[in-house]
Amino acid sequence: MSVRRILAKTIDTDLEYEAIGIDLAKNCVSTALLTTDGEVVCIDRLDYSELEKSAQVLTPTTFAMEIGRASCRERV
């Protein structure tokens, strides 16, 4: 399995992905994409609009993200 770092702000919609991990920020998203060939592709800063456009074109894919601390706090 190889890892390559992409500096572009787009997802290659010609590839198929097993899963796409996203890390949400205020104005952009960082992504780690696992292709069906086992290759890991990383994008540091992806605009939300680009993520939405790509997601609409991709074959069915699992998107995953971590839950932030503020979302996990219990109410007392």
C-alpha positions, 0 to 999 in steps of 0.5 A: 500500500502506498501513500501519496499526498495531494496538494490539489483541492479536488477528489479524483472522481474517476477512482473508486473509494472504500472509505473517505475520512473527513476532518471538519474545520471552520472553512475547509475539510481535510480528507484521507481517501482509501481507494479500492486498490488499497492506496491512501490519498490525502488532501489537506484543504478541501473546500466544503463545496468541492467535497459536496460536488465530489460526493454527488458524483462518486459511486456509493462510498462510506464517509467517516468522521470523528465526533468532536469533544463538544458533541460528546459532552454529557449534560449534568 
